[in-house]
Amino acid sequence: MKTLKRRKAISSMLGTIMVISITLVLGGLLYAYSTGMFGNLTHQVDISPSVTLVVNPTSNSAYVDYSFANDGNIQVVLKSISVGNSTFTLGSNGLTLNPGQSVQGSLSLSGSYSAGSYYTVTISGDTSSGQPFSETLSVPATVE
């Protein structure tokens, strides 16, 4: 007669509980990642620009009002604004925008601008990780 050897193993109940636990932990990590809990691991540049080009037809003068908000999770240094063929440097080291911060200002333009015409405005800079950043808008010139 053969003698059966008994092997010791975990019970099926304990195995099932371990599989369910691992699945729940992995699901929780996936949920936390997808809702931005690990936002510092993924750098997102999100600048919300608002640019208005205003022309005074009697004096042939024009200016740009700008407002930038950093809605991302990485610091951005705005270096320049280009309006048409004119480029303006924003400070000696640029404008630093930390996450959640905003800045606004005004620039006087030289040259001829026509009310009702659209002009290309480009905002350029760098992120804190050294990556270049730029955003281009088409802005209508309005009358003062």
N, CA, C and O atoms as CSV, one atom per row, in Angstrom:
chain,resi,resn,atom,element,x,y,z
A,1,MET,N,N,0.819,-1.153,0.000
A,1,MET,CA,C,0.000,0.000,0.000
A,1,MET,C,C,0.881,1.241,0.000
A,1,MET,O,O,1.883,1.308,0.712
A,2,LYS,N,N,0.489,2.227,-0.814
A,2,LYS,CA,C,1.281,3.444,-0.911
A,2,LYS,C,C,0.886,4.398,0.188
A,2,LYS,O,O,-0.274,4.505,0.586
A,3,THR,N,N,1.905,5.084,0.659
A,3,THR,CA,C,1.646,6.102,1.658
A,3,THR,C,C,1.631,7.460,0.946
A,3,THR,O,O,2.567,7.804,0.224
A,4,LEU,N,N,0.586,8.199,1.156
A,4,LEU,CA,C,0.472,9.533,0.557
A,4,LEU,C,C,1.193,10.544,1.424
A,4,LEU,O,O,1.034,10.599,2.644
A,5,LYS,N,N,1.995,11.344,0.733
A,5,LYS,CA,C,2.689,12.402,1.463
A,5,LYS,C,C,1.804,13.631,1.462
A,5,LYS,O,O,1.244,14.012,0.434
A,6,ARG,N,N,1.692,14.220,2.579
A,6,ARG,CA,C,0.902,15.432,2.667
A,6,ARG,C,C,1.826,16.642,2.553
A,6,ARG,O,O,2.820,16.756,3.270
A,7,ARG,N,N,1.477,17.530,1.646
A,7,ARG,CA,C,2.233,18.757,1.493
A,7,ARG,C,C,1.510,19.864,2.230
A,7,ARG,O,O,0.282,19.946,2.234
A,8,LYS,N,N,2.302,20.702,2.847
A,8,LYS,CA,C,1.692,21.834,3.540
A,8,LYS,C,C,1.645,23.014,2.576
A,8,LYS,O,O,2.633,23.315,1.906
A,9,ALA,N,N,0.530,23.662,2.509
A,9,ALA,CA,C,0.349,24.833,1.651
A,9,ALA,C,C,-0.634,25.776,2.335
A,9,ALA,O,O,-1.289,25.424,3.317
A,10,ILE,N,N,-0.715,26.985,1.785
A,10,ILE,CA,C,-1.675,27.907,2.381
A,10,ILE,C,C,-3.078,27.482,1.976
A,10,ILE,O,O,-3.292,26.908,0.909
A,11,SER,N,N,-3.981,27.766,2.815
A,11,SER,CA,C,-5.361,27.363,2.528
A,11,SER,C,C,-5.913,28.211,1.397
A,11,SER,O,O,-5.418,29.305,1.126
A,12,SER,N,N,-6.928,27.704,0.749
A,12,SER,CA,C,-7.535,28.448,-0.352
A,12,SER,C,C,-8.179,29.738,0.149
A,12,SER,O,O,-8.236,30.720,-0.592
A,13,MET,N,N,-8.658,29.757,1.368
A,13,MET,CA,C,-9.261,30.949,1.952
A,13,MET,C,C,-8.187,32.044,2.114
A,13,MET,O,O,-8.420,33.200,1.760
A,14,LEU,N,N,-7.031,31.678,2.641
A,14,LEU,CA,C,-5.954,32.649,2.838
A,14,LEU,C,C,-5.425,33.135,1.493
A,14,LEU,O,O,-5.115,34.319,1.360
A,15,GLY,N,N,-5.314,32.281,0.511
A,15,GLY,CA,C,-4.879,32.661,-0.832
A,15,GLY,C,C,-5.824,33.656,-1.468
A,15,GLY,O,O,-5.391,34.629,-2.084
A,16,THR,N,N,-7.130,33.408,-1.317
A,16,THR,CA,C,-8.133,34.319,-1.861
A,16,THR,C,C,-8.039,35.692,-1.203
A,16,THR,O,O,-8.126,36.712,-1.887
A,17,ILE,N,N,-7.866,35.727,0.100
A,17,ILE,CA,C,-7.750,36.996,0.822
A,17,ILE,C,C,-6.503,37.750,0.355
A,17,ILE,O,O,-6.553,38.971,0.206
A,18,MET,N,N,-5.400,37.061,0.125
A,18,MET,CA,C,-4.174,37.724,-0.340
A,18,MET,C,C,-4.354,38.313,-1.745
A,18,MET,O,O,-3.903,39.429,-2.001
A,19,VAL,N,N,-4.993,37.594,-2.641
A,19,VAL,CA,C,-5.224,38.088,-4.002
A,19,VAL,C,C,-6.123,39.316,-3.979
A,19,VAL,O,O,-5.852,40.293,-4.677
A,20,ILE,N,N,-7.180,39.280,-3.193
A,20,ILE,CA,C,-8.087,40.431,-3.083
A,20,ILE,C,C,-7.345,41.630,-2.490
A,20,ILE,O,O,-7.531,42.754,-2.957
A,21,SER,N,N,-6.508,41.416,-1.473
A,21,SER,CA,C,-5.754,42.510,-0.856
A,21,SER,C,C,-4.807,43.157,-1.856
A,21,SER,O,O,-4.743,44.383,-1.942
A,22,ILE,N,N,-4.077,42.356,-2.606
A,22,ILE,CA,C,-3.151,42.892,-3.600
A,22,ILE,C,C,-3.905,43.673,-4.665
A,22,ILE,O,O,-3.455,44.741,-5.081
A,23,THR,N,N,-5.035,43.162,-5.108
A,23,THR,CA,C,-5.848,43.849,-6.108
A,23,THR,C,C,-6.336,45.194,-5.584
A,23,THR,O,O,-6.301,46.182,-6.317
A,24,LEU,N,N,-6.789,45.256,-4.336
A,24,LEU,CA,C,-7.263,46.517,-3.763
A,24,LEU,C,C,-6.132,47.538,-3.624
A,24,LEU,O,O,-6.326,48.721,-3.901
A,25,VAL,N,N,-4.974,47.090,-3.205
A,25,VAL,CA,C,-3.830,48.004,-3.068
A,25,VAL,C,C,-3.433,48.565,-4.427
A,25,VAL,O,O,-3.226,49.772,-4.552
A,26,LEU,N,N,-3.324,47.725,-5.438
A,26,LEU,CA,C,-2.978,48.196,-6.781
A,26,LEU,C,C,-4.049,49.122,-7.344
A,26,LEU,O,O,-3.727,50.109,-8.004
A,27,GLY,N,N,-5.310,48.817,-7.093
A,27,GLY,CA,C,-6.396,49.700,-7.529
A,27,GLY,C,C,-6.322,51.055,-6.847
A,27,GLY,O,O,-6.551,52.084,-7.484
A,28,GLY,N,N,-6.005,51.067,-5.555
A,28,GLY,CA,C,-5.859,52.331,-4.829
A,28,GLY,C,C,-4.711,53.170,-5.362
A,28,GLY,O,O,-4.841,54.389,-5.477
A,29,LEU,N,N,-3.588,52.540,-5.689
A,29,LEU,CA,C,-2.462,53.271,-6.268
A,29,LEU,C,C,-2.813,53.840,-7.640
A,29,LEU,O,O,-2.451,54.975,-7.949
A,30,LEU,N,N,-3.504,53.072,-8.453
A,30,LEU,CA,C,-3.925,53.554,-9.765
A,30,LEU,C,C,-4.875,54.730,-9.627
A,30,LEU,O,O,-4.760,55.702,-10.373
A,31,TYR,N,N,-5.805,54.665,-8.696
A,31,TYR,CA,C,-6.738,55.765,-8.466
A,31,TYR,C,C,-5.986,57.011,-7.994
A,31,TYR,O,O,-6.254,58.108,-8.484
A,32,ALA,N,N,-5.059,56.864,-7.061
A,32,ALA,CA,C,-4.303,58.009,-6.550
A,32,ALA,C,C,-3.482,58.654,-7.667
A,32,ALA,O,O,-3.392,59.879,-7.738
A,33,TYR,N,N,-2.894,57.854,-8.526
A,33,TYR,CA,C,-2.117,58.394,-9.637
A,33,TYR,C,C,-3.013,59.143,-10.615
A,33,TYR,O,O,-2.657,60.228,-11.073
A,34,SER,N,N,-4.166,58.576,-10.936
A,34,SER,CA,C,-5.039,59.204,-11.931
A,34,SER,C,C,-5.703,60.473,-11.413
A,34,SER,O,O,-6.077,61.326,-12.218
A,35,THR,N,N,-5.864,60.630,-10.123
A,35,THR,CA,C,-6.470,61.850,-9.584
A,35,THR,C,C,-5.432,62.892,-9.223
A,35,THR,O,O,-5.781,63.928,-8.658
A,36,GLY,N,N,-4.165,62.650,-9.532
A,36,GLY,CA,C,-3.147,63.667,-9.340
A,36,GLY,C,C,-2.470,63.657,-7.989
A,36,GLY,O,O,-1.781,64.617,-7.645
A,37,MET,N,N,-2.642,62.612,-7.219
A,37,MET,CA,C,-1.993,62.567,-5.921
A,37,MET,C,C,-0.474,62.555,-6.074
A,37,MET,O,O,0.248,63.022,-5.194
A,38,PHE,N,N,0.005,62.019,-7.196
A,38,PHE,CA,C,1.434,62.012,-7.473
A,38,PHE,C,C,1.773,63.103,-8.480
A,38,PHE,O,O,2.602,62.896,-9.365
A,39,GLY,N,N,1.140,64.259,-8.351
A,39,GLY,CA,C,1.326,65.356,-9.296
A,39,GLY,C,C,2.740,65.874,-9.366
A,39,GLY,O,O,3.144,66.394,-10.405
A,40,ASN,N,N,3.513,65.752,-8.297
A,40,ASN,CA,C,4.887,66.222,-8.326
A,40,ASN,C,C,5.766,65.346,-9.198
A,40,ASN,O,O,6.850,65.771,-9.598
A,41,LEU,N,N,5.334,64.155,-9.496
A,41,LEU,CA,C,6.111,63.275,-10.359
A,41,LEU,C,C,5.883,63.596,-11.829
A,41,LEU,O,O,6.744,63.312,-12.662
A,42,THR,N,N,4.742,64.178,-12.160
A,42,THR,CA,C,4.442,64.546,-13.531
A,42,THR,C,C,4.379,66.066,-13.612
A,42,THR,O,O,3.501,66.689,-13.015
A,43,HIS,N,N,5.305,66.657,-14.346
A,43,HIS,CA,C,5.376,68.107,-14.467
A,43,HIS,C,C,4.440,68.563,-15.576
A,43,HIS,O,O,4.537,68.103,-16.714
A,44,GLN,N,N,3.541,69.463,-15.235
A,44,GLN,CA,C,2.581,69.961,-16.207
A,44,GLN,C,C,2.689,71.478,-16.298
A,44,GLN,O,O,2.540,72.185,-15.302
A,45,VAL,N,N,2.948,71.965,-17.506
A,45,VAL,CA,C,2.979,73.397,-17.759
A,45,VAL,C,C,1.591,73.797,-18.235
A,45,VAL,O,O,1.088,73.266,-19.225
A,46,ASP,N,N,0.983,74.724,-17.534
A,46,ASP,CA,C,-0.356,75.192,-17.906
A,46,ASP,C,C,-0.439,76.682,-17.598
A,46,ASP,O,O,-0.817,77.080,-16.496
A,47,ILE,N,N,-0.084,77.496,-18.580
A,47,ILE,CA,C,-0.153,78.947,-18.434
A,47,ILE,C,C,-1.440,79.418,-19.095
A,47,ILE,O,O,-1.718,79.093,-20.249
A,48,SER,N,N,-2.228,80.198,-18.336
A,48,SER,CA,C,-3.462,80.776,-18.876
A,48,SER,C,C,-3.193,82.232,-19.237
A,48,SER,O,O,-3.165,83.092,-18.357
A,49,PRO,N,N,-2.992,82.520,-20.531
A,49,PRO,CA,C,-2.703,83.897,-20.926
A,49,PRO,C,C,-3.976,84.665,-21.276
A,49,PRO,O,O,-4.938,84.108,-21.806
A,50,SER,N,N,-3.952,85.945,-20.969
A,50,SER,CA,C,-4.996,86.862,-21.409
A,50,SER,C,C,-4.288,88.099,-21.945
A,50,SER,O,O,-3.608,88.803,-21.198
A,51,VAL,N,N,-4.449,88.364,-23.244
A,51,VAL,CA,C,-3.739,89.467,-23.894
A,51,VAL,C,C,-4.748,90.331,-24.626
A,51,VAL,O,O,-5.605,89.832,-25.356
A,52,THR,N,N,-4.631,91.636,-24.420
A,52,THR,CA,C,-5.482,92.610,-25.109
A,52,THR,C,C,-4.584,93.626,-25.800
A,52,THR,O,O,-3.701,94.203,-25.165
A,53,LEU,N,N,-4.796,93.849,-27.082
A,53,LEU,CA,C,-4.052,94.833,-27.858
A,53,LEU,C,C,-4.972,96.026,-28.091
A,53,LEU,O,O,-6.024,95.893,-28.717
A,54,VAL,N,N,-4.574,97.192,-27.586
A,54,VAL,CA,C,-5.420,98.384,-27.655
A,54,VAL,C,C,-4.732,99.434,-28.523
A,54,VAL,O,O,-3.547,99.719,-28.352
A,55,VAL,N,N,-5.496,100.004,-29.457
A,55,VAL,CA,C,-4.979,101.001,-30.393
A,55,VAL,C,C,-5.731,102.309,-30.190
A,55,VAL,O,O,-6.955,102.316,-30.057
A,56,ASN,N,N,-4.983,103.426,-30.166
A,56,ASN,CA,C,-5.581,104.762,-30.145
A,56,ASN,C,C,-5.385,105.344,-31.541
A,56,ASN,O,O,-4.272,105.747,-31.882
A,57,PRO,N,N,-6.452,105.400,-32.369
A,57,PRO,CA,C,-6.286,105.811,-33.759
A,57,PRO,C,C,-5.913,107.286,-33.921
A,57,PRO,O,O,-5.309,107.647,-34.931
A,58,THR,N,N,-6.249,108.135,-32.971
A,58,THR,CA,C,-5.924,109.566,-33.112
A,58,THR,C,C,-4.448,109.842,-32.870
A,58,THR,O,O,-3.874,110.718,-33.516
A,59,SER,N,N,-3.827,109.115,-31.958
A,59,SER,CA,C,-2.411,109.351,-31.661
A,59,SER,C,C,-1.496,108.292,-32.280
A,59,SER,O,O,-0.278,108.374,-32.123
A,60,ASN,N,N,-2.050,107.311,-32.974
A,60,ASN,CA,C,-1.283,106.201,-33.555
A,60,ASN,C,C,-0.437,105.464,-32.514
A,60,ASN,O,O,0.614,104.914,-32.841
A,61,SER,N,N,-0.890,105.455,-31.285
A,61,SER,CA,C,-0.179,104.708,-30.241
A,61,SER,C,C,-0.936,103.411,-29.952
A,61,SER,O,O,-2.137,103.308,-30.201
A,62,ALA,N,N,-0.214,102.434,-29.426
A,62,ALA,CA,C,-0.831,101.149,-29.100
A,62,ALA,C,C,-0.123,100.574,-27.882
A,62,ALA,O,O,1.038,100.882,-27.612
A,63,TYR,N,N,-0.841,99.739,-27.162
A,63,TYR,CA,C,-0.233,99.045,-26.021
A,63,TYR,C,C,-0.889,97.680,-25.853
A,63,TYR,O,O,-1.980,97.416,-26.357
A,64,VAL,N,N,-0.177,96.823,-25.123
A,64,VAL,CA,C,-0.652,95.469,-24.857
A,64,VAL,C,C,-0.840,95.327,-23.357
A,64,VAL,O,O,0.082,95.584,-22.582
A,65,ASP,N,N,-2.029,94.921,-22.948
A,65,ASP,CA,C,-2.279,94.534,-21.560
A,65,ASP,C,C,-2.214,93.014,-21.502
A,65,ASP,O,O,-2.837,92.327,-22.311
A,66,TYR,N,N,-1.458,92.493,-20.543
A,66,TYR,CA,C,-1.337,91.039,-20.432
A,66,TYR,C,C,-1.575,90.590,-19.001
A,66,TYR,O,O,-1.361,91.332,-18.042
A,67,SER,N,N,-2.023,89.360,-18.896
A,67,SER,CA,C,-2.221,88.699,-17.611
A,67,SER,C,C,-1.917,87.224,-17.819
A,67,SER,O,O,-2.472,86.587,-18.714
A,68,PHE,N,N,-1.024,86.680,-16.978
A,68,PHE,CA,C,-0.658,85.277,-17.077
A,68,PHE,C,C,-0.872,84.616,-15.727
A,68,PHE,O,O,-0.496,85.169,-14.694
A,69,ALA,N,N,-1.475,83.436,-15.732
A,69,ALA,CA,C,-1.668,82.647,-14.512
A,69,ALA,C,C,-1.054,81.273,-14.733
A,69,ALA,O,O,-1.277,80.639,-15.765
A,70,ASN,N,N,-0.279,80.820,-13.751
A,70,ASN,CA,C,0.346,79.496,-13.828
A,70,ASN,C,C,-0.575,78.496,-13.137
A,70,ASN,O,O,-0.597,78.402,-11.909
A,71,ASP,N,N,-1.336,77.748,-13.942
A,71,ASP,CA,C,-2.257,76.738,-13.422
A,71,ASP,C,C,-1.631,75.347,-13.402
A,71,ASP,O,O,-2.293,74.373,-13.045
A,72,GLY,N,N,-0.359,75.250,-13.783
A,72,GLY,CA,C,0.334,73.964,-13.787
A,72,GLY,C,C,0.936,73.665,-12.427
A,72,GLY,O,O,0.614,74.317,-11.434
A,73,ASN,N,N,1.818,72.664,-12.391
A,73,ASN,CA,C,2.451,72.286,-11.130
A,73,ASN,C,C,3.965,72.420,-11.194
A,73,ASN,O,O,4.678,71.763,-10.436
A,74,ILE,N,N,4.467,73.273,-12.101
A,74,ILE,CA,C,5.896,73.499,-12.247
A,74,ILE,C,C,6.136,74.992,-12.456
A,74,ILE,O,O,5.333,75.683,-13.083
A,75,GLN,N,N,7.257,75.476,-11.920
A,75,GLN,CA,C,7.603,76.893,-12.063
A,75,GLN,C,C,7.947,77.195,-13.521
A,75,GLN,O,O,8.597,76.394,-14.195
A,76,VAL,N,N,7.502,78.365,-14.002
A,76,VAL,CA,C,7.768,78.804,-15.362
A,76,VAL,C,C,8.372,80.208,-15.296
A,76,VAL,O,O,7.907,81.057,-14.536
A,77,VAL,N,N,9.410,80.442,-16.097
A,77,VAL,CA,C,10.014,81.767,-16.202
A,77,VAL,C,C,9.680,82.300,-17.588
A,77,VAL,O,O,10.179,81.789,-18.590
A,78,LEU,N,N,8.831,83.334,-17.645
A,78,LEU,CA,C,8.450,83.947,-18.916
A,78,LEU,C,C,9.534,84.948,-19.304
A,78,LEU,O,O,9.838,85.866,-18.543
A,79,LYS,N,N,10.114,84.769,-20.490
A,79,LYS,CA,C,11.253,85.589,-20.922
A,79,LYS,C,C,10.854,86.742,-21.834
A,79,LYS,O,O,11.380,87.847,-21.701
A,80,SER,N,N,9.917,86.491,-22.770
A,80,SER,CA,C,9.610,87.538,-23.742
A,80,SER,C,C,8.180,87.417,-24.263
A,80,SER,O,O,7.541,86.367,-24.193
A,81,ILE,N,N,7.717,88.549,-24.790
A,81,ILE,CA,C,6.433,88.612,-25.489
A,81,ILE,C,C,6.721,89.211,-26.853
A,81,ILE,O,O,7.359,90.259,-26.950
A,82,SER,N,N,6.257,88.552,-27.911
A,82,SER,CA,C,6.394,89.072,-29.263
A,82,SER,C,C,5.022,89.456,-29.770
A,82,SER,O,O,4.076,88.673,-29.692
A,83,VAL,N,N,4.920,90.680,-30.296
A,83,VAL,CA,C,3.675,91.166,-30.896
A,83,VAL,C,C,4.019,91.553,-32.323
A,83,VAL,O,O,4.770,92.499,-32.559
A,84,GLY,N,N,3.460,90.810,-33.276
A,84,GLY,CA,C,3.817,91.062,-34.669
A,84,GLY,C,C,5.309,90.836,-34.855
A,84,GLY,O,O,5.804,89.732,-34.624
A,85,ASN,N,N,6.034,91.878,-35.273
A,85,ASN,CA,C,7.485,91.777,-35.489
A,85,ASN,C,C,8.284,92.357,-34.326
A,85,ASN,O,O,9.513,92.383,-34.394
A,86,SER,N,N,7.632,92.822,-33.261
A,86,SER,CA,C,8.316,93.417,-32.114
A,86,SER,C,C,8.408,92.405,-30.980
A,86,SER,O,O,7.435,91.716,-30.672
A,87,THR,N,N,9.592,92.319,-30.359
A,87,THR,CA,C,9.800,91.413,-29.232
A,87,THR,C,C,10.203,92.224,-28.014
A,87,THR,O,O,11.062,93.101,-28.095
A,88,PHE,N,N,9.573,91.923,-26.882
A,88,PHE,CA,C,9.830,92.629,-25.630
A,88,PHE,C,C,10.338,91.635,-24.596
A,88,PHE,O,O,9.738,90.580,-24.385
A,89,THR,N,N,11.460,91.985,-23.949
A,89,THR,CA,C,12.018,91.153,-22.894
A,89,THR,C,C,11.313,91.486,-21.588
A,89,THR,O,O,11.116,92.658,-21.265
A,90,LEU,N,N,10.938,90.467,-20.845
A,90,LEU,CA,C,10.235,90.662,-19.578
A,90,LEU,C,C,11.243,90.647,-18.425
A,90,LEU,O,O,11.512,89.593,-17.848
A,91,GLY,N,N,11.789,91.796,-18.097
A,91,GLY,CA,C,12.764,91.907,-17.015
A,91,GLY,C,C,14.112,91.336,-17.409
A,91,GLY,O,O,14.242,90.696,-18.453
A,92,SER,N,N,15.113,91.566,-16.576
A,92,SER,CA,C,16.460,91.088,-16.897
A,92,SER,C,C,16.563,89.567,-16.785
A,92,SER,O,O,17.332,88.946,-17.517
A,93,ASN,N,N,15.798,88.966,-15.879
A,93,ASN,CA,C,15.799,87.509,-15.713
A,93,ASN,C,C,14.453,86.885,-16.056
A,93,ASN,O,O,14.247,85.696,-15.815
A,94,GLY,N,N,13.544,87.659,-16.608
A,94,GLY,CA,C,12.216,87.159,-16.933
A,94,GLY,C,C,11.264,87.279,-15.752
A,94,GLY,O,O,11.652,87.710,-14.666
A,95,LEU,N,N,10.030,86.899,-15.975
A,95,LEU,CA,C,9.005,86.886,-14.928
A,95,LEU,C,C,8.840,85.456,-14.429
A,95,LEU,O,O,8.470,84.567,-15.197
A,96,THR,N,N,9.111,85.233,-13.157
A,96,THR,CA,C,8.992,83.897,-12.582
A,96,THR,C,C,7.586,83.691,-12.054
A,96,THR,O,O,7.099,84.464,-11.229
A,97,LEU,N,N,6.940,82.641,-12.538
A,97,LEU,CA,C,5.596,82.288,-12.088
A,97,LEU,C,C,5.643,80.923,-11.412
A,97,LEU,O,O,5.888,79.908,-12.063
A,98,ASN,N,N,5.409,80.905,-10.123
A,98,ASN,CA,C,5.303,79.652,-9.384
A,98,ASN,C,C,3.909,79.074,-9.590
A,98,ASN,O,O,3.003,79.811,-9.980
A,99,PRO,N,N,3.703,77.795,-9.345
A,99,PRO,CA,C,2.355,77.222,-9.481
A,99,PRO,C,C,1.335,77.991,-8.644
A,99,PRO,O,O,1.548,78.242,-7.458
A,100,GLY,N,N,0.230,78.357,-9.281
A,100,GLY,CA,C,-0.833,79.097,-8.607
A,100,GLY,C,C,-0.649,80.599,-8.620
A,100,GLY,O,O,-1.536,81.325,-8.172
A,101,GLN,N,N,0.464,81.085,-9.113
A,101,GLN,CA,C,0.757,82.523,-9.117
A,101,GLN,C,C,0.319,83.145,-10.437
A,101,GLN,O,O,0.252,82.460,-11.458
A,102,SER,N,N,0.019,84.453,-10.417
A,102,SER,CA,C,-0.340,85.166,-11.637
A,102,SER,C,C,0.380,86.507,-11.662
A,102,SER,O,O,0.829,87.005,-10.630
A,103,VAL,N,N,0.483,87.087,-12.859
A,103,VAL,CA,C,1.145,88.375,-13.045
A,103,VAL,C,C,0.413,89.110,-14.158
A,103,VAL,O,O,-0.137,88.498,-15.073
A,104,GLN,N,N,0.418,90.427,-14.059
A,104,GLN,CA,C,-0.192,91.234,-15.113
A,104,GLN,C,C,0.641,92.474,-15.347
A,104,GLN,O,O,1.395,92.901,-14.472
A,105,GLY,N,N,0.504,93.057,-16.538
A,105,GLY,CA,C,1.267,94.246,-16.870
A,105,GLY,C,C,0.821,94.823,-18.192
A,105,GLY,O,O,-0.156,94.380,-18.796
A,106,SER,N,N,1.571,95.834,-18.626
A,106,SER,CA,C,1.242,96.532,-19.855
A,106,SER,C,C,2.539,96.907,-20.561
A,106,SER,O,O,3.532,97.240,-19.913
A,107,LEU,N,N,2.528,96.852,-21.887
A,107,LEU,CA,C,3.684,97.221,-22.701
A,107,LEU,C,C,3.252,98.207,-23.772
A,107,LEU,O,O,2.244,97.992,-24.445
A,108,SER,N,N,4.013,99.293,-23.936
A,108,SER,CA,C,3.751,100.250,-25.018
A,108,SER,C,C,4.367,99.716,-26.297
A,108,SER,O,O,5.498,99.229,-26.300
A,109,LEU,N,N,3.617,99.812,-27.378
A,109,LEU,CA,C,4.088,99.310,-28.668
A,109,LEU,C,C,4.486,100.466,-29.563
A,109,LEU,O,O,3.894,101.544,-29.501
A,110,SER,N,N,5.489,100.239,-30.391
A,110,SER,CA,C,5.837,101.209,-31.423
A,110,SER,C,C,5.497,100.584,-32.761
A,110,SER,O,O,5.496,99.361,-32.898
A,111,GLY,N,N,5.218,101.395,-33.716
A,111,GLY,CA,C,4.833,100.871,-35.017
A,111,GLY,C,C,3.370,101.152,-35.290
A,111,GLY,O,O,2.690,101.821,-34.512
A,112,SER,N,N,2.908,100.638,-36.393
A,112,SER,CA,C,1.548,100.902,-36.839
A,112,SER,C,C,0.672,99.672,-36.599
A,112,SER,O,O,0.970,98.577,-37.077
A,113,TYR,N,N,-0.391,99.869,-35.865
A,113,TYR,CA,C,-1.353,98.806,-35.585
A,113,TYR,C,C,-2.744,99.315,-35.944
A,113,TYR,O,O,-3.086,100.463,-35.658
A,114,SER,N,N,-3.539,98.461,-36.569
A,114,SER,CA,C,-4.876,98.851,-37.021
A,114,SER,C,C,-5.939,98.174,-36.173
A,114,SER,O,O,-5.893,96.966,-35.945
A,115,ALA,N,N,-6.890,98.962,-35.711
A,115,ALA,CA,C,-8.010,98.408,-34.951
A,115,ALA,C,C,-8.789,97.461,-35.846
A,115,ALA,O,O,-9.037,97.763,-37.014
A,116,GLY,N,N,-9.174,96.322,-35.301
A,116,GLY,CA,C,-9.923,95.319,-36.044
A,116,GLY,C,C,-9.048,94.259,-36.682
A,116,GLY,O,O,-9.549,93.199,-37.056
A,117,SER,N,N,-7.765,94.511,-36.816
A,117,SER,CA,C,-6.843,93.519,-37.378
A,117,SER,C,C,-6.388,92.556,-36.285
A,117,SER,O,O,-6.363,92.906,-35.105
A,118,TYR,N,N,-6.033,91.356,-36.688
A,118,TYR,CA,C,-5.526,90.358,-35.741
A,118,TYR,C,C,-4.002,90.329,-35.817
A,118,TYR,O,O,-3.412,90.419,-36.894
A,119,TYR,N,N,-3.380,90.200,-34.638
A,119,TYR,CA,C,-1.925,90.155,-34.549
A,119,TYR,C,C,-1.503,88.906,-33.773
A,119,TYR,O,O,-2.183,88.470,-32.844
A,120,THR,N,N,-0.369,88.347,-34.177
A,120,THR,CA,C,0.164,87.166,-33.511
A,120,THR,C,C,0.963,87.600,-32.288
A,120,THR,O,O,1.883,88.412,-32.385
A,121,VAL,N,N,0.593,87.042,-31.134
A,121,VAL,CA,C,1.299,87.319,-29.884
A,121,VAL,C,C,1.872,85.985,-29.396
A,121,VAL,O,O,1.146,85.004,-29.234
A,122,THR,N,N,3.197,85.969,-29.164
A,122,THR,CA,C,3.871,84.759,-28.701
A,122,THR,C,C,4.523,85.029,-27.352
A,122,THR,O,O,5.273,85.993,-27.198
A,123,ILE,N,N,4.235,84.182,-26.386
A,123,ILE,CA,C,4.826,84.256,-25.055
A,123,ILE,C,C,5.859,83.138,-24.986
A,123,ILE,O,O,5.532,81.983,-25.257
A,124,SER,N,N,7.119,83.464,-24.625
A,124,SER,CA,C,8.186,82.472,-24.586
A,124,SER,C,C,8.864,82.467,-23.226
A,124,SER,O,O,8.926,83.486,-22.538
A,125,GLY,N,N,9.366,81.306,-22.856
A,125,GLY,CA,C,10.092,81.186,-21.600
A,125,GLY,C,C,10.629,79.783,-21.418
A,125,GLY,O,O,10.726,79.005,-22.367
A,126,ASP,N,N,10.980,79.472,-20.168
A,126,ASP,CA,C,11.531,78.168,-19.813
A,126,ASP,C,C,10.848,77.665,-18.552
A,126,ASP,O,O,10.364,78.449,-17.735
A,127,THR,N,N,10.815,76.342,-18.405
A,127,THR,CA,C,10.324,75.754,-17.165
A,127,THR,C,C,11.498,75.635,-16.195
A,127,THR,O,O,12.653,75.810,-16.585
A,128,SER,N,N,11.198,75.337,-14.935
A,128,SER,CA,C,12.263,75.195,-13.942
A,128,SER,C,C,13.155,73.995,-14.235
A,128,SER,O,O,14.266,73.909,-13.711
A,129,SER,N,N,12.684,73.070,-15.064
A,129,SER,CA,C,13.511,71.919,-15.440
A,129,SER,C,C,14.326,72.204,-16.700
A,129,SER,O,O,15.010,71.311,-17.201
A,130,GLY,N,N,14.266,73.442,-17.225
A,130,GLY,CA,C,15.077,73.835,-18.372
A,130,GLY,C,C,14.438,73.605,-19.723
A,130,GLY,O,O,15.069,73.855,-20.750
A,131,GLN,N,N,13.205,73.137,-19.752
A,131,GLN,CA,C,12.520,72.894,-21.024
A,131,GLN,C,C,11.957,74.209,-21.566
A,131,GLN,O,O,11.379,74.986,-20.805
A,132,PRO,N,N,12.115,74.474,-22.876
A,132,PRO,CA,C,11.538,75.697,-23.442
A,132,PRO,C,C,10.017,75.632,-23.463
A,132,PRO,O,O,9.423,74.561,-23.586
A,133,PHE,N,N,9.413,76.790,-23.340
A,133,PHE,CA,C,7.957,76.901,-23.324
A,133,PHE,C,C,7.567,78.082,-24.190
A,133,PHE,O,O,8.206,79.132,-24.126
A,134,SER,N,N,6.534,77.928,-24.993
A,134,SER,CA,C,5.984,79.065,-25.741
A,134,SER,C,C,4.505,78.809,-26.024
A,134,SER,O,O,4.051,77.671,-26.142
A,135,GLU,N,N,3.789,79.904,-26.125
A,135,GLU,CA,C,2.371,79.829,-26.454
A,135,GLU,C,C,2.057,80.968,-27.402
A,135,GLU,O,O,2.477,82.102,-27.171
A,136,THR,N,N,1.322,80.679,-28.471
A,136,THR,CA,C,1.007,81.673,-29.491
A,136,THR,C,C,-0.493,81.915,-29.518
A,136,THR,O,O,-1.296,80.982,-29.493
A,137,LEU,N,N,-0.849,83.202,-29.569
A,137,LEU,CA,C,-2.256,83.608,-29.609
A,137,LEU,C,C,-2.480,84.516,-30.807
A,137,LEU,O,O,-1.554,85.188,-31.262
A,138,SER,N,N,-3.683,84.539,-31.311
A,138,SER,CA,C,-4.079,85.500,-32.325
A,138,SER,C,C,-5.012,86.493,-31.633
A,138,SER,O,O,-6.104,86.135,-31.191
A,139,VAL,N,N,-4.560,87.751,-31.546
A,139,VAL,CA,C,-5.260,88.747,-30.738
A,139,VAL,C,C,-5.766,89.881,-31.631
A,139,VAL,O,O,-4.994,90.433,-32.415
A,140,PRO,N,N,-7.046,90.234,-31.527
A,140,PRO,CA,C,-7.559,91.370,-32.294
A,140,PRO,C,C,-7.177,92.701,-31.636
A,140,PRO,O,O,-7.159,92.812,-30.410
A,141,ALA,N,N,-6.877,93.688,-32.447
A,141,ALA,CA,C,-6.597,95.028,-31.932
A,141,ALA,C,C,-7.924,95.750,-31.743
A,141,ALA,O,O,-8.740,95.812,-32.663
A,142,THR,N,N,-8.135,96.293,-30.557
A,142,THR,CA,C,-9.359,97.012,-30.264
A,142,THR,C,C,-9.070,98.503,-30.123
A,142,THR,O,O,-7.926,98.906,-29.915
A,143,VAL,N,N,-10.115,99.313,-30.237
A,143,VAL,CA,C,-9.976,100.771,-30.148
A,143,VAL,C,C,-10.067,101.180,-28.696
A,143,VAL,O,O,-10.871,100.641,-27.935
A,144,GLU,N,N,-9.241,102.134,-28.317
A,144,GLU,CA,C,-9.212,102.638,-26.953
A,144,GLU,C,C,-10.449,103.442,-26.639
A,144,GLU,O,O,-10.591,103.946,-25.525
